[in-house]
Amino acid sequence: MSAIAFWGAVELGLIFAFVSLGVYLTFRILDFPDLTVDGSFPLGAAVAAVLIINGVNPWLATMAAFFAGGCAGLVTAFLNVRFGILHLLASILTMIALFSVNLRVMGRPNVALLMQDTVLTPFLKLGLHPTYMRPLFLLMLVLVALVLLALFLRSNFGLAMRAAGSNPRMARAQGVNVGFHIFTGVALSNALVGLGGALFAQINGFADVTTGVGTIVVGLAAVIVGETLLRGRFIWVALIGCIVGSILYRIAVQLALSADVIGLKASDLNLATAVLVALALILPKLRRGKTT
Amino acid sequence: MKNTLLKSLGAALLASTLAVGFAAAEKVKVSVTAIVEHPALDAARDGVKDALAEAGFKDGENLTFVYESAQGNPATAAQIARQFIGDAPNVIVPISTPSAQAVAAATSDIAIVFTAVTDPLGAQLVSDMEKPGANITGLSDMSPVGEHIALVREVLPELKTLGVIYNPGEANSVSLVNALKAEAEKAGVEVRESTAIKSSDVQQAARALVGKVDAVYVPTDNTIVSALEAAIAVGEQNALPIFSGDTDSVTRGTVASIGFNYYDIGKQTGAVVARILKGEKPGDIAVSIASGTDLVVNPSAAGRMGVELPEGLVSRANKVIE
């Protein structure tokens, strides 16, 4: 693996850190398995791309993508809370609907951003080589998101949300409006994912309707890898775990891509990635088994 | 436990770096990536490889040929792009639009020859087809409308006006008709448009052209092609020859068409790659539209529409429908 490939993996890992933070919020905090992300990631990409090619400031376009993702989350929460549709199915319904919505938003399956100014453009002019500038820029954004999210989850409101997720009946008895917290949590989660999609589109120069494929898988793998490696009682440890997990997932993909050396074919990529992620989850357990 | 994992990751990192470093000898390297495994895209890849072999670059001898598929995931495509940039091959060949965009976003110095991209301008890969500049050129798999006009003219040397039936709601058809008009102007042919929004309008759209045009061209338009028989019936009743943009329609009763297969597109792409390996600059090579190689003719359909196919055309055809 070359340095450029390594930093490329870190860069993608940082983009997908927004996804893993979002997935952590639904999957772990709210105990709400949410597949909407497969649609809200490309939705964020689509909204940002279309606004940018129409001359909107890239930062505003990115904010719009954040809110668009949030709206997608609200739809899922609405189907679940208001009509009692099973969370998994509610999120699948929103996800499949978003495929059509994304095509409508873009007007075609692929919108290019290769020649437009993006949020990254001013930073690339600072002189640092793009190979390092891109991950550095993303790291800044991820850290901001991390701090804000940690503060949010430690506030009274955030604590109520965590209570609503871990024991809804108890929370309700304490006067917590569980339905409202599901709305907020799922919306915030998908807003983060939409933000990730907007950054992906801007950094890679295109929004494509197929970009969402497997977003939930990547997000979940990152959350669980992070949990396995970083254990702690504090919420910010778990959040950092999501970010680290996301980067490690991408490094696993990168190793799988380099695995041609040991005789694997291009078509073995997903298998090799799965094996590497499984190893990352199993190895710490084996080690613990030996010592006890 | 954290340390162990990091260490093993580190060891793997080091091992793969060493392996890559080891392989780099005096050979040239071409890295190919496609968005997904798919018969057409795989054929394009094989075409690239075979064309390079014909040009004297043989895999394993003086060429390292690397292929990665993103397995349908654009995020993986972006990662493969980074991987390739890090390996610094002589030429990167991205197959399909998202793969090409991912590679183009990742480098501005390594030579890129994209292929199987229908609209390189719309995809913002190049801003000028003739003079792409920078580090990028490639091949578009858009229908070769110029060759189609030449084909109609070969059958009807007196061709003055050419009718075209299409659905203005299909983005692909609109760009095809625009390309057709541009090529027709060069050839001195006038284009008359007739539109059908749904397949039940096709017959009416074809009738509207009777008496006004010398021949009718049906592009690869899903609406029109699905109701092609309606247009063919109008052609047969009024001795108005109907040509199609795709070769499959010739079996259904249009006069003739020239098409391509993705293996040929790959070979044409490989030829461009070979030119770059021999020292040309990608920015100086115009983005070309894949040229048709499969000529399919239907002499009996032609007879029913009142034209006779030239002897030379029939003998040259790859496939003659009886």
Boltz contact constraints between the chains, C-beta under 6 A:
constraints:
  - contact:
      token1: [A, 1]
      token2: [B, 13]
      max_distance: 6.0
  - contact:
      token1: [A, 1]
      token2: [B, 16]
      max_distance: 6.0
  - contact:
      token1: [A, 1]
      token2: [B, 17]
      max_distance: 6.0
  - contact:
      token1: [A, 2]
      token2: [B, 86]
      max_distance: 6.0
  - contact:
      token1: [A, 4]
      token2: [B, 85]
      max_distance: 6.0
  - contact:
      token1: [A, 4]
      token2: [B, 86]
      max_distance: 6.0
  - contact:
      token1: [A, 5]
      token2: [B, 82]
      max_distance: 6.0
  - contact:
      token1: [A, 5]
      token2: [B, 83]
      max_distance: 6.0
  - contact:
      token1: [A, 5]
      token2: [B, 86]
      max_distance: 6.0
  - contact:
      token1: [A, 8]
      token2: [B, 82]
      max_distance: 6.0
  - contact:
      token1: [A, 12]
      token2: [B, 79]
      max_distance: 6.0
  - contact:
      token1: [A, 108]
      token2: [B, 171]
      max_distance: 6.0
  - contact:
      token1: [A, 110]
      token2: [B, 97]
      max_distance: 6.0
  - contact:
      token1: [A, 112]
      token2: [B, 123]
      max_distance: 6.0
  - contact:
      token1: [A, 112]
      token2: [B, 124]
      max_distance: 6.0
  - contact:
      token1: [A, 114]
      token2: [B, 104]
      max_distance: 6.0
  - contact:
      token1: [A, 114]
      token2: [B, 124]
      max_distance: 6.0
  - contact:
      token1: [A, 115]
      token2: [B, 124]
      max_distance: 6.0
  - contact:
      token1: [A, 204]
      token2: [B, 78]
      max_distance: 6.0
  - contact:
      token1: [A, 204]
      token2: [B, 102]
      max_distance: 6.0
  - contact:
      token1: [A, 204]
      token2: [B, 105]
      max_distance: 6.0
  - contact:
      token1: [A, 205]
      token2: [B, 101]
      max_distance: 6.0
  - contact:
      token1: [A, 205]
      token2: [B, 105]
      max_distance: 6.0
  - contact:
      token1: [A, 206]
      token2: [B, 101]
      max_distance: 6.0
  - contact:
      token1: [A, 208]
      token2: [B, 74]
      max_distance: 6.0
  - contact:
      token1: [A, 208]
      token2: [B, 98]
      max_distance: 6.0
  - contact:
      token1: [A, 210]
      token2: [B, 74]
      max_distance: 6.0
  - contact:
      token1: [A, 211]
      token2: [B, 74]
      max_distance: 6.0
  - contact:
      token1: [A, 213]
      token2: [B, 72]
      max_distance: 6.0
  - contact:
      token1: [A, 213]
      token2: [B, 73]
      max_distance: 6.0
  - contact:
      token1: [A, 214]
      token2: [B, 73]
      max_distance: 6.0
  - contact:
      token1: [A, 229]
      token2: [B, 2]
      max_distance: 6.0
  - contact:
      token1: [A, 253]
      token2: [B, 79]
      max_distance: 6.0
  - contact:
      token1: [A, 255]
      token2: [B, 12]
      max_distance: 6.0
  - contact:
      token1: [A, 257]
      token2: [B, 83]
      max_distance: 6.0
  - contact:
      token1: [A, 258]
      token2: [B, 16]
      max_distance: 6.0
  - contact:
      token1: [A, 261]
      token2: [B, 19]
      max_distance: 6.0
  - contact:
      token1: [A, 266]
      token2: [B, 67]
      max_distance: 6.0
  - contact:
      token1: [A, 266]
      token2: [B, 68]
      max_distance: 6.0
  - contact:
      token1: [A, 266]
      token2: [B, 69]
      max_distance: 6.0
  - contact:
      token1: [A, 267]
      token2: [B, 37]
      max_distance: 6.0
  - contact:
      token1: [A, 269]
      token2: [B, 71]
      max_distance: 6.0
  - contact:
      token1: [A, 270]
      token2: [B, 71]
      max_distance: 6.0
  - contact:
      token1: [A, 283]
      token2: [B, 5]
      max_distance: 6.0
  - contact:
      token1: [A, 284]
      token2: [B, 1]
      max_distance: 6.0
  - contact:
      token1: [A, 287]
      token2: [B, 1]
      max_distance: 6.0
